[in-house]
């Protein structure tokens, strides 16, 4: 649904446009509606946007409509005059372009989670069908459809085209997940779409599906899988014997032909490449290759296209083109001329880069080695990088270097390999089914269990400003963020180029009723889609497995307060690890690499668990976990204790947490505050603490909500130190120790003897716990109790290494500034 038609007559200022953009990004649709109503000088009664509280109602209405549509029998496609359709398509295209030009932004609504179709048959098993034979509400299995583009596309959520079949009958075509650009290259421009879907281009659609459009009474063909549609080039056998008629069957239509010579195609491609117009360069090089075939005549086209494919992150395609050049030149021939040597050098380098990007480290190393006599420096550097990745596959990472690189960019993508430690995936029949990641040997606290580079990651900075997608998720009954929606498209893009990766992605959890096979960290798995891209599986897998990476920053984690600002990422192996609110392992993100470490001893045979949520209260955790666990529930110790307290106590607890900012007076006191002002906040916090304490039963071993109260009390007592020096520092220390205990930390009975005042790492809120230990050390330093200061600094450093790795160097990177401010460095 395109909302630009609602903005046409508005004279929004730049500031208002920016505000509207912010509201759309954050999901504050009510505020966006108020702004639009104000601009239109109308009362706030128009249902432009759904109230966030009614999103579930809207989703239920959409689902009901889909169910009603599916309950109807297939019927012939109503025929409309093609010449009229062409005018309507052109008007839609012009209107959309004009609105974008006037408003400078777009807000589009879509949905995910409905049934999507794809073809899993090769073309050799399909026969041709025309529009007159098709029916609405039917997937035409075993058939393929040829059509030509009649009008340039207009783009909202998907790509919309006006197409005509060989008989002259017209139809609207909606294309989703078409593989144009990786997310790292940004969102395709109108120029990109126009170049790919130019008028006269012939398309082939496998097993076409016709459905009713979301608005009005019109119909369209819909394609959701990138493996279900492709461009048919001049000379393709599919076009043999096909006679194309004009609109409505009047006259004939002749296929446009590219009469450029191979050299002309190459010159145009080179020009587009220099301009970074990679899609156009691909078309130019491919035009010659398709017409003249891979040969000495098109050798440079193949060589140049391999570089284009590297830029477009289509690494299998890049490797194929580079390999074709190598085979054509045969580098074993010793009498190659200087020109041929230059070509073979470029081909070997691009082939090595493609293999490296495909994580084929040993093959890439061998290919870089072949370059030693041609490009000695590039060869040496390439082999060194491959050796580093091979070391990483054995668990040896430079954590400090990875951290430094991760903070150097707003959208960091690190050069790193995956690692799987002493764990395996096993079926869990003893708990009613499902899979779990099980330790195959005893694992110690701090041991690296797994390191996973994201299969796909989308940062907010990857997306263009002013273009927002409001995607209603029919599975979770929630509105997805922009990055969550675009993640699905990027996963489909990467699977299109790397069909060998479909087993490890499509065998991830995709909902309670989804089919799956055994998952192996090593070795082959069954391919559920035969290498084709199943859009519904992509939809489900990303819905149930996508992470919002928690980036490691100075002084610990920084997670954007607005969930819309967070990245969305899909990791394959680590997605197999199940949830516990009291986990035995934790995870962090260094750029797009997820590191999972044990935080307590995990004996052989025990399941590895991580936490999926950072929420404190039972009600918040349960709501956040519903989409992952439903119809089951979390049965960890913390959740069991919360349930035993009863729903009324949990409701009071949630209310107290929601009022915490007011009770704690976060903005009311600071270093310049007077003693009576600080005492007033202390009294307020203690009252809040007592009210919270009253919600817990005597059975409780953990009371995580109380940790924040004791942290705040510790801060307040620290401020009071300038008035009551020693007693205030003692009270600050005692309060912070109680806070740590509520994070699941056990204090050592004899810290002076063991030189470590804690017995274990925290089970939750790790950064806050480490910061608390540093603050305790600062208080002891102020009291000149040097032994205890050193003991708590050692505890903070030890905990940091358990949680993040990296030893003392990373600890100083993260906490060096804090240590200096407390005069502890």
ZANU-292439 format. One record per residue (C-alpha): residue in three letters; x, y, z. Coordinates in steps of 0.001 Angstrom, whole numbers, padded with zeros to 6 digits, always signed. Each point is the difference from the previous one (the first is absolute). Example, Ala and Ser with C-alpha at 12.3 -4.5 7.8 and 13.67 -1.06 7.14 Angstrom:
<rs>
ALA+012300-004500+007800 SER+001370+003440-000660 
</rs>
This chain:
<rs>
UNK+000000+000000+000000 UNK+001549+003329-001120 UNK-000824+002974+002226 UNK+001537+002575-002370 UNK-003425+000723-001532 UNK-001039+001331+003401 UNK+002848+002534+000047 UNK-000385+001456-003479 UNK-001663+003249+001015 UNK+001997+000531+003193 UNK+002577+002749+000272 UNK+002195-001652+002619 UNK+003112+001843+001113 UNK+003352-001770+000028 UNK-000179-000159+003801 UNK-003457-001605-000135 UNK+001185-002498-002578 UNK+002892-000908+002283 UNK-002380-000360+002940 UNK-002342-002180-002047 UNK+002988-002111-001022 UNK+000997-000441+003658 UNK-003547-000965+001011 UNK-000183-002609-002756 UNK+003380-001469+000938 UNK-000880-000295+003677 UNK-003458-001420-000650 UNK-001716+002980+001654 UNK-002867-000036-002473 UNK-002308+002008+002232 UNK+002459+002913-000016 UNK+000376-000307-003773 UNK-003776+000159-000375 UNK-000231+003113+002189 UNK+002660+001721-002090 UNK-001758-000828-003258 UNK-003396+001040+001330 UNK+001478+003308+001112 UNK+001523+000562-003432 UNK-003327-000824-001669 UNK-001876+002214+002502 UNK-002405-002840+000721 UNK-001174-001612+003233 UNK+001903-003092+001099 UNK-002581-002508-001203 UNK+001451-001428-003211 UNK+001324-003573+000205 UNK+003239+000851-001785 UNK+001970-002130+002402 UNK-001021-002670+002452 UNK+000317+000778+003671 UNK+002905-002152+001257 UNK-002339-001518+002568 UNK-002249-001248-002808 UNK+002665-001591-002162 UNK-001145-003480+001026 UNK-003565+000863-001027 UNK+001175+001203-003388 UNK+002074-003141-000484 UNK-002985-002168+000854 UNK-002056+001859-002606 UNK+002706-000594-002618 UNK+000199-003679+000879 UNK-003777-000312-000213 UNK+000043+001588-003440 UNK+002718-002394-001174 UNK-001930-002982+001352 UNK-003176+001126-001767 UNK+001930+000455-003234 UNK+001542-003477+000261 UNK-003393-001567+000729 UNK-001285+001102-003422 UNK+000437-002243-002989 UNK+002391+000924-002831 UNK-001650+001948-002818 UNK+001130+001277-003419 UNK+001955+003247-000033 UNK-002345+002860-001008 UNK+001234+001351-003308 UNK+000537+003749-000299 UNK+000897+002034-003051 UNK+003807+000023-000129 UNK+000220+003462-001562 UNK-002000+001375+002958 UNK+002278-001873+002428 UNK+003082+001554-001618 UNK-001382+003488+000607 UNK-000880-000899+003606 UNK+003452-001473+000615 UNK+001684+003082-001393 UNK-002165+002244+002179 UNK+000936-002032+003074 UNK+003660+000277-000905 UNK-000232+003762-000582 UNK-002019+000615+003181 UNK+002446-001946+002129 UNK+002997+001835-001461 UNK-001677+003381+000511 UNK-000912-000734+003629 UNK+003524-001090+000824 UNK+001346+003143-001647 UNK-002403+002279+001910 UNK+000179-001618+003425 UNK+003508-001394+000095 UNK-001077-003005+002076 UNK-002299-002996-000104 UNK-001809-002070+002597 UNK-001268-003352-001223 UNK-001932-002664+001844 UNK+000370-003702-000650 UNK-000274-003274+001858 UNK+001990-003186+000507 UNK-000916-003437+001252 UNK-002636-000961-002579 UNK+000402-003060-002217 UNK+002497+000639-002807 UNK+000618-002258-002968 UNK+003084-001082-001912 UNK+000932-002461-002709 UNK+002340-002878+000829 UNK+000073-001502-003502 UNK+002593+000527-002743 UNK-001085+001706-003212 UNK+000278-003304-001860 UNK-003029-001252+001966 UNK-002225+002986-000841 UNK-002223+000818-002989 UNK-001105+003430-001197 UNK-003278+001678+000994 UNK-001642+003257-001080 UNK-002171+002407+002002 UNK-003218-001174-001625 UNK+000586-003462+001475 UNK+000702+001214+003533 UNK-002336+000297+002945 UNK-000136+002341+002970 UNK+000903-001579+003383 UNK+001964-002779-001636 UNK+003665-000930-000192 UNK+000537-001426-003460 UNK+002187-002950+000854 UNK+002095-001525-002770 UNK-000308+003099-002217 UNK+002103+003033-000919 UNK-001090+003368-001348 UNK+001712+002303-002511 UNK-000786+003713-000121 UNK+001486+003320-001052 UNK+000192+003217+001982 UNK-002350+002672-001389 UNK+000581+002860+002488 UNK+002947+000908+002200 UNK-000371-001089+003643 UNK-001187+001904+003034 UNK+001278-001097+003392 UNK-001698+000085+003399 UNK+000750-003123+002039 UNK+000491-002242-003010 UNK+000515+000725-003693 UNK-003192+000481-002010 UNK+000005-000430-003768 UNK-002460+000022-002850 UNK+000567-003125-002117 UNK-001466-001457-003191 UNK+000065-003658-001035 UNK+000627-001226-003592 UNK-003747+000118-000768 UNK-000166+003730+000855 UNK-001883-000418+003305 UNK+001167+002282+002816 UNK+000396-000485+003735 UNK+001599+001709+002985 UNK+003038-001781+001426 UNK+001286+000416+003567 UNK+003559-001185+000679 UNK+001469-000383+003494 UNK+003545-000967+001036 UNK+001441+000499-003472 UNK+003826-000235+000277 UNK+001186+003450-001020 UNK+002372+001296+002697 UNK+001303-001236+003336 UNK-001030+002149+002944 UNK+003590+001215+000364 UNK-000406+001753-003377 UNK-003135+001793+001147 UNK-003519-000140-001371 UNK-000249-000063-003824 UNK-000863+003320-001603 UNK-002718+000653-002566 UNK+002769+000070-002599 UNK+001114-003488+001099 UNK-003504-001413-000298 UNK-000588+001680-003356 UNK+003200-001487-001370 UNK-000799-003548+001071 UNK-003713+000114-000833 UNK+000173+002012-003201 UNK-002889+000040-002464 UNK+000179-002989-002320 UNK+001922-002222+002417 UNK-001215-003594-000084 UNK-000692-001698+003324 UNK-000586-003651+000829 UNK-002025-000845+003112 UNK-000002-003535+001364 UNK-003307-001364+001297 UNK-001787+003384-000023 UNK-002484+000930+002721 UNK-002877+002419-000571 UNK-001702+001686+002947 UNK-002293+002848+000877 UNK+001786+003253+000769 UNK-000004+001387+003568 UNK-002023+003030-001095 UNK-002911+000255-002395 UNK-001323-002771-002198 UNK+003039-000421-002235 UNK+002163-003090-000427 UNK+003687-000576-000466 UNK+002620-002655-000466 UNK+002223-000173+003079 UNK+003563-001347+000145 UNK+001697-000362+003402 UNK+003032-002163-000710 UNK+003048+001260-001912 UNK+000400-003483-001479 UNK-003496+000173-001561 UNK+000710+002807-002475 UNK+002773+000765-002451 UNK+000692+002137-003045 UNK-000054-001856-003320 UNK+002730+001210-002300 UNK+000128+000257-003759 UNK+000621-003418-001603 UNK-001284-002020+002968 UNK-001653-003282-001138 UNK-003061+000940+002084 UNK-000825+002644-002608 UNK+000112-002336-002989 UNK-003302-000114-001851 UNK-001610+002671+002199 UNK-001882+002646-001976 UNK-000751+003148+001937 UNK-003120+002031-000711 UNK-000599+003623+000815 UNK-002290+001261+002765 UNK-003399-001737-000064 UNK+001264-002308-002746 UNK+000145+002762-002616 UNK+002930-000257-002376 UNK+003381-001492+000755 UNK+002674+000969+002489 UNK+003649-000641-000790 UNK+002518-000825+002683 UNK+002514+002795+000471 UNK+003507-001067-000870 UNK+003359+001189+001270 UNK+002035+000574-003147 UNK+003061+001342+001805 UNK+003308-001675-000668 UNK+001846-001764+002811 UNK+002417+002940+000215 UNK-002851+002502+000255 UNK-001547-002005+002827 UNK+003355-000080+001779 UNK+000569+003739-000377 UNK-003476+000772+001348 UNK+000492-002449+002861 UNK+003355+001534+000914 UNK-001542+003467+000038 UNK-002802-001151+002290 UNK+002457-001802+002264 UNK+002103+003126+000462 UNK-003223+001835+000910 UNK-000748-002769+002551 UNK-003145-000853-001941 UNK+000655-003700+000486 UNK-003406-001264-001097 UNK+000308+001787-003334 UNK+003569-001277-000407 UNK-001257-003542+000627 UNK-002637+000429-002731 UNK+002570+001264-002491 UNK+002519-002783+000587 UNK-002732-002656+000166 UNK-001514+001138-003291 UNK+003183-000906-001867 UNK+000596-003202+001984 UNK-003568-001216-000629 UNK+000239+000667-003734 UNK+003558-001124-000701 UNK+000487-002524+002817 UNK+003017-000399+002283 UNK+002884+000254-002454 UNK+003195+001879-000744 UNK-002259+002697-001511 UNK-001773+000526+003338 UNK+002939-000746+002294 UNK+000249+003582+001234 UNK-003767+000142+000480 UNK+000223-003029+002289 UNK+002997+001456+001807 UNK-001697+003340+000576 UNK-003311-001566+000952 UNK+001771-002047+002674 UNK+001085+003272+001627 UNK-003556+001330-000264 UNK-001271-003136+001742 UNK+002539+000502+002796 UNK-001322+003525+000522 UNK-003579-001339+000011 UNK+001036-002710+002508 UNK-001099-002767-002355 UNK+003092-002015+000700 UNK-000932-003267-001707 UNK-000737+001923-003199 UNK+003339+001833+000345 UNK+001844-003290+000469 UNK-001683-001538-003072 UNK+000969+002892-002274 UNK+003580+000133+001300 UNK+000323-003773-000403 UNK-001243+000248-003601 UNK+002744+002519-000780 UNK+002636-002224+001615 UNK-001160-002977-002057 UNK-000017+002040-003214 UNK+003550+001255+000579 UNK+001477-003175+001556 UNK+002622+001507+002341 UNK+002137-003132-000263 UNK+001100+001129-003446 UNK+003429+001536+000511 UNK+000048+002213-003075 UNK-002854+002340+000933 UNK+000493+003526-001243 UNK+000094+002995+002321 UNK-003643+000836-000708 UNK-001108-003571+000703 UNK+002053-000048+003208 UNK-001795+003171+001131 UNK-003357-001634-000665 UNK+000873-003272+001725 UNK+001322+001957+002995 UNK-003284+001867+000381 UNK-001995-003195-000452 UNK+002007-001870+002648 UNK-000307+002908+002434 UNK-003769+000296-000489 UNK-000434-003747+000264 UNK+001973+000013+003266 UNK-002079+002899+001368 UNK-003239-001796-000883 UNK+001103-003235+001669 UNK+001073+001989+003052 UNK-003408+001689+000224 UNK-001637-003428-000271 UNK+002013-001073+003099 UNK+001951-002573-001992 UNK+003162+000973+001841 UNK+002275-002851-001157 UNK-001052+000309-003649 UNK+000451+003777+000167 UNK+003468-000479+001538 UNK+001037-002254-002889 UNK-001311+002522-002517 UNK+001843+002891+001653 UNK+003149-002146-000070 UNK-000257-000235-003815 UNK+000348+003785-000129 UNK+003450-000011+001606 UNK+001873+000494-003275 UNK-002514+002575-001286 UNK-000988+002070+003044 UNK+002344-000921+002872 UNK-001359+002534+002523 UNK-003667-000817-000660 UNK+000859-003698+000071 UNK+001759+000274+003362 UNK-002764+002126+001523 UNK-002731-002305-001310 UNK+001666-003131+001333 UNK+000528+001682+003379 UNK-003681+000900+000222 UNK-000987-003566-000869 UNK+002331-001321+002687 UNK-001584+002386+002530 UNK-003462-001274-000902 UNK+001151-003615+000262 UNK+001368+000731+003498 UNK-003359+001542+000906 UNK-001808-003186-001027 UNK+001932-001573+002899 UNK-001172+002693+002443 UNK+002995+002356-000053 UNK-001235+003599-000391 UNK+001572+003398+000611 UNK-002922+001346+002021 UNK+001538+003426+000600 UNK+000626+000555-003710 UNK-003535-001127-000811 UNK-001402+002398+002601 UNK+002020+002917-001375 UNK-001198-000693-003534 UNK-003596-000380+001170 UNK-000105+003512+001497 UNK+001666+001627-003018 UNK-003181-000170-002120 UNK-003715+000576+000400 UNK-000633-003221-001942 UNK+002986-002248+000781 UNK+000501-003218-001930 UNK+003097-001790+001204 UNK+002385-002287-001818 UNK-000395-003135+002138 UNK-000639-003735-000211 UNK-002525-002126+001866 UNK+000926-002276+002888 UNK-001920-002813+001688 UNK+001443-001351+003230 UNK-000699-003174+001938 UNK-003737-000140-000668 UNK-002446-001817-002250 UNK-003686+000208-000913 UNK-002201-002740+001453 UNK-003694-000765+000053 UNK-001557+000516+003459 UNK-002821-002586+000344 UNK+000230+000121+003801 UNK-001516+003470+000031 UNK-002670-000676-002586 UNK+001942+000534-003211 UNK+002083+002657-001642 UNK+003751+000310-000319 UNK+002725+001299+002255 UNK+003718+000746-000094 UNK+001737-002432+002355 UNK+003531+000098+001436 UNK+002114-002912-001247 UNK+002643+000663+002685 UNK+000261+001976+003215 UNK-000017+003746-000748 UNK+001551+002519+002395 UNK-001209+003541+000734 UNK+001385+002334-002638 UNK+000496-002725-002611 UNK-001054+001044-003500 UNK-002855-002262-001024 UNK-000786+001494-003376 UNK+000836+002928-002271 UNK-002354+000748-002894 UNK+000274+002608-002697 UNK-003479+001130-001005 UNK-001349-001692-003105 UNK-001778+003303-000551 UNK-000077+003236+001975 UNK-001861+003255-000635 UNK+001006+003174+001812 UNK-002239+003038+000203 UNK+002708+001958-001830 UNK-000307-002430-002942 UNK-003489+001335-000711 UNK-000809+003264-001789 UNK-001482+002851+001965 UNK-003626+000791-000701 UNK-000985-003482-001179 UNK-001860-001929+002689 UNK-001720-003374-000011 UNK-002733-000771+002516 UNK-000072-003781-000103 UNK-002730-001770+001960 UNK+001212-003451+001023 UNK-002881-002461-000107 UNK+001991-002566+001982 UNK+001035+002148+002962 UNK-002962+002431-000112 UNK+002547+002824+000194 UNK+001342+002688-002301 UNK+003491-000814-001254 UNK+002688+002643-000200 UNK+001440+001180-003300 UNK+003144-002065+000558 UNK-002002-003127+000823 UNK-001980+000333-003215 UNK+003037+000683-002198 UNK+001886-002892+001628 UNK-002383-002448-001706 UNK+000793+001474-003399 UNK+003734-000139+000655 UNK-000170-003646+001116 UNK-001858-000860-003219 UNK+002624+001927-002005 UNK+002861-001965+001530 UNK-001720-003362-000349 UNK-000621+000768-003676 UNK+003760+000171-000576 UNK+000927-002690+002534 UNK-002521-002861-000316 UNK+002489-002243+001817 UNK-000882+001958+003167 UNK-003728-000758-000127 UNK+000262-003130+002224 UNK+001627+001850+002906 UNK-002557+002838-000225 UNK-003181-001915-000819 UNK+000669-002627+002684 UNK-000203+002656+002717 UNK-003155+000236+002088 UNK-002839+001403-002115 UNK-002974-000352+002338 UNK-001680-002845+001892 UNK-001513-001626-003102 UNK+002990+000352-002321 UNK+001774-002964-001540 UNK+003669-000393+000874 UNK+002769-002588-000090 UNK+002949-000743+002254 UNK+002431+002894+000291 UNK+003730-000572-000126 UNK+002704+002516+000768 UNK+002317-002031-002221 UNK-000904-002070-003051 UNK-002877+000070-002456 UNK-003690+000543+000796 UNK-003143-000716-001963 UNK-001020+002847-002316 UNK-003689+000689+000625 UNK-000384+002197-003097 UNK+002309-001639-002567 UNK+002102+003147-000148 UNK-002934+002254-000875 UNK-000919+002991+002160 UNK-003149-000737+001999 UNK-001294+003495+000939 UNK-002308-001270+002734 UNK+002878-001870+001619 UNK+002126+003158-000168 UNK-002878+001907+001579 UNK-000437-002496+002834 UNK+003681-000616+000683 UNK+000774+003712+000292 UNK-003083+000584+002165 UNK+000989-002647+002546 UNK+003801+000254-000141 UNK+001030+003584-000702 UNK+002074+001705+002698 UNK+000235+003676+000881 UNK+003797+000130+000441 UNK+001133+001489+003322 UNK+003168+001819-000969 UNK+002914+000128+002427 UNK+000982+003600+000627 UNK+002157+001898+002477 UNK-000997-000789+003586 UNK-002038-002946-001279 UNK-003148-000533-002007 UNK-001866+002753-001744 UNK-003396-001103-001305 UNK-001993+002719-001742 UNK-003067+000946+002038 UNK-002118+000059-003126 UNK-000221-003539-001315 UNK-000482+001456-003468 UNK+003536+001357+000061 UNK+001486-003435+000587 UNK+001470-002224-002634 UNK-001624-003311-000879 UNK+002145-003045-000684 UNK-000406-003675-000819 UNK+002622-002414+001316 UNK-000206-003642-000944 UNK+001714-002224+002589 UNK-000583+002149+003070 UNK-003737+000083-000807 UNK-000110-003633+001141 UNK+000738+000997+003620 UNK-003125+000093+002151 UNK-001071+002625+002519 UNK+000202+000223+003761 UNK-000465+003091+002179 UNK+002696-001605+002220 UNK+002409-001072-002746 UNK+003339-001756+000276 UNK+001410+001964-002952 UNK-000120+003565-001264 UNK+000456+001719-003346 UNK+001358+003284-001276 UNK+000322+001561-003444 UNK+003274+001255-001411 UNK-001297+001596-003167 UNK-001819-002739-001874 UNK+001746-002792+001924 UNK-001837-001610+002906 UNK+002205-001480+002739 UNK-001495-002495+002483 UNK+001851-000871+003210 UNK-000718-002136+003040 UNK-000663+002008+003192 UNK+000005-002995+002319 UNK+001297-003581-000225 UNK-001955-002041-002558 UNK+000587-003723+000523 UNK+000010-002427-002901 UNK-003554-000828-001058 UNK-001566+003218+001314 UNK-001893+002280-002369 UNK+001521+003383-000829 UNK-002502+002816+000586 UNK+000065+003746-000692 UNK-002503+002751+000750 UNK-002092+001391-002847 UNK-001263+002991+001979 UNK+001410+002750+002165 UNK-003259+000780+001794 UNK-000021-000281+003805 UNK-003621-000606+001015 UNK-001797-003282-000586 UNK-002816+001670-001948 UNK+002422+001743-002368 UNK+002085-003135-000507 UNK-003061-002149-000677 UNK-001347+002443-002576 UNK+003352+000258-001759 UNK+000510-003778-000033 UNK-003484-000909-001195 UNK+000915-000144-003681 UNK+002978-002271+000705 UNK-001537-002415+002502 UNK-003780-000068-000552 UNK-001811-002308+000727 UNK+002702-000937+002519 UNK+001262+002213+002834 UNK+003397+000687+001490 UNK+000620-002414+002850 UNK+003198+001484+001393 UNK+000416+000492+003756 UNK-000717+003727-000199 UNK-003263-000436-001924 UNK-001134-002833+002284 UNK+000592+002205+003053 UNK-001847+002899-001660 UNK-002992-002230-000770 UNK-000041-001209+003591 UNK-000370+003639+001119 UNK-003295+000202-001911 UNK-001329+002341-002696 UNK-000986+002773+002439 UNK+003516+000365+001380 UNK+001447-000107-003515 UNK-002401+002751-001068 UNK+001017+002178+002978 UNK+003650-000679-000820 UNK-000494+001082-003614 UNK-001748+003180+001119 UNK+002792+000847+002425 UNK+002619-000450-002729 UNK-001984+002262-002348 UNK+000044+002714+002710 UNK+003659-000505+000823 UNK+001306+003132-001741 UNK-002238+002228+002123 UNK+000728-001817+003265 UNK+003748-000018-000603 UNK+000202+003684-000972 UNK+002554-000603-002732 UNK-000029+003620-001170 UNK-000375+001653+003416 UNK+003393-000430+001663 UNK+003670+000170-000941 UNK+003424+000955+001341 UNK-001192+003482+000990 UNK-003107-001194+001888 UNK-000527+000890+003640 UNK-000182-002628+002726 UNK-003748+000421+000565 UNK-000683-000428-003730 UNK+001987-003228-000077 UNK-001675-001284+003175 UNK-003394+000619-001558 UNK+000893-002227-002989 UNK+001449-002648+002330 UNK-003298-000100+001891 UNK-001941-000288-003273 UNK+002194-002856-001231 UNK-000249-001835+003319 UNK-003777+000297-000093 UNK-000005-001419-003536 UNK+002368-002798+001104 UNK-002250-000932+002923 UNK-003060-000089-002254 UNK+001871-002229-002448 UNK+001293-002245+002780 UNK-003578-000584+001140 UNK-000851-001621-003360 UNK+002470-002864+000505 UNK-000797-003229+001810 UNK+002259-001664+002536 UNK+000972-002615-002614 UNK+001963+002542-002038 UNK+003706-000451-000714 UNK+000231+002776-002643 UNK-001648+003420+000037 UNK+001395+001744-003102 UNK-002362+002999+000163 UNK+001629+001034+003288 UNK+003445+000341-001620 UNK-000915+003388-001515 UNK-001132+001333+003389 UNK+003257-000953+001679 UNK+002003+001446-002909 UNK-001835+003286+000435 UNK+000501-000046+003768 UNK+003700-000631-000519 UNK+000210+003026-002296 UNK-001871+002207+002478 UNK+002173-001078+002926 UNK+003039+000730-002144 UNK-001285+003555-000483 UNK-000480+000295+003757 UNK+003684-000771+000574 UNK+000899+003696-000147 UNK-002233+000479+003050 UNK+000525-003271+001921 UNK+003152-001356-001578 UNK+000795-003441+001424 UNK-003483-001159+000972 UNK-001391+000997-003395 UNK+002675-001921-001895 UNK-000716-003053+002187 UNK-003710+000289-000708 UNK+000716+000397-003745 UNK+002133-003174+000063 UNK-002627-002002+001890 UNK-002788+001119-002353 UNK+002009-000896-003113 UNK+000885-003433+001402 UNK-003711-000685+000518 UNK-000617+001109-003585 UNK+002595-002504-001232 UNK-001630-002776+002006 UNK-003271+000679-001789 UNK+001862-000453-003311 UNK+000672-003580+001152 UNK+003515+000615+001373 UNK+001087-001824+003131 UNK+002409+001935+002210 UNK+003067-001857+001279 UNK+000169-000678+003705 UNK+003733+000831+000223 UNK+000822+002418-002823 UNK+003346+000972+001529 UNK+001200-003617-000124 UNK-001195-000735-003558 UNK+000786+003486-001391 UNK-003406-000164-001723 UNK-003048+001243+001906 UNK-002495-001809-002238 UNK-000532-003704-000628 UNK-001604+000155-003444 UNK-000863+002229-002952 UNK-003399+001738-000143 UNK-002879-001801-001682 UNK-001495+003194-001438 UNK+000760+003681-000659 UNK+003684-000701-000299 UNK+001171+003514-000856 UNK-001859+001518+002931 UNK+001558-002602+002298 UNK+003535+000754-001235 UNK-000606+003744+000382 UNK-001260-000666+003530 UNK+003220-001834+000879 UNK+002046+002929-001313 UNK-002078+002396+002130 UNK+000600-002149+003099 UNK+003741+000142-000739 UNK-000287+003795-000254 UNK-001674+000190+003419 UNK+002692-002153+001586 UNK+002644+002183-001633 UNK-001636+003074+001546 UNK+000151-001770+003386 UNK+003650-000937-000706 UNK-000765-003717+000420 UNK+002441-000978-002729 UNK-000250-003796+000297 UNK-003772+000043-000500 UNK+000289+002579-002781 UNK+002375-002327-001866 UNK-002199-003025+000707 UNK-003083+001641-001524 UNK+001961+001293-002997 UNK+001223-003561-000546 UNK-003602-001227+000266 UNK-001143+002537-002603 UNK+002801-000972-002386 UNK-000643-003724+000584 UNK-003717+000427-000667 UNK+000688+002040-003149 UNK+002232-002776-001311 UNK-002607-002666+000816 UNK-002753+001932-001779 UNK+001880+001521-002954 UNK+003486-001513-000219 UNK+002924+002224-000942 UNK+001713-000020+003431 UNK+001391+003126+001635 UNK+000417+001801-003355 UNK-003719-000060-000771 UNK-000852+000869+003610 UNK+002122+003154-000285 UNK-001518+000823-003405 UNK-003489-000159+001513 UNK+000555+001394+003488 UNK+003232+001986-000252 UNK-001782+003366-000002 UNK-002125-000986+003013 UNK+003076-001229+001871 UNK+001781+003287-000698 UNK-002974+002059+001224 UNK-000007-002012+003247 UNK+003804+000278+000218 UNK+000313-003784-000210 UNK+002071-000272-003175 
</rs>
